[in-house]
């Protein structure tokens, strides 16, 4: 199995710079000049508004910078203590199944959280990962697929300031949010990174094994999945 490049970005990454880098890398993957990429980053505090964002869900528009983005979903928060994982895969060569791709991302997060003794699950009709009896959301998913290359990805709450979520209705849902730190005291992004890497091959297998590209296949221009 061909494994994507694994990159952990140091420090807090400027959000527009991250989007520009993803755009360029996705285009290069499509052209066959770059390897697939799993890019782990941490952002300064900000809100993003996906393609399904509703203005009324932005409760505190002046609290942090707000970025309109091309991924599926509504409003979400990114900030210190949250691991954002940008997943750039060539779905043209992995089966062209966006729902399977999103399900593989959810399963990847659930498996990684299980390494910390956290029982997590999905909820029918929603995209993301929840835990506890409440339930509380611990991870969000918002992806875009252009010319069958994915970008954007997942965000997992390790030890963010959960009060920062009060400035939005996260993903348009009134569900509470939680974090690894709140559940069991784990506050190291590096610990989650190791768990995600341990389960990477399982995620890739669930998405689909890389196949030789058939250049005669028609390209679907843009697709997105709601989940923020």
Secondary structure, DSSP 8 states (H G I E B T S, - for coil): ----EEEE--S---HHHHHHHHHHHHHHHHHTSS--EEEEE---SEEEE-TT--GGGBS-TTTSEEEE-SSSSSEEEE-TTEEEEEEE-BTTTTTS-HHHHHHHHHHHHHHHHHTTT--EE--TT--SEEETTTTEEEEEEEEEEETTEEEEEEEEESS--GGGGGGB-GGG----B--HHHHH----HHHHHHHHHHTHHHHHHHH-------TTS----EEEE---
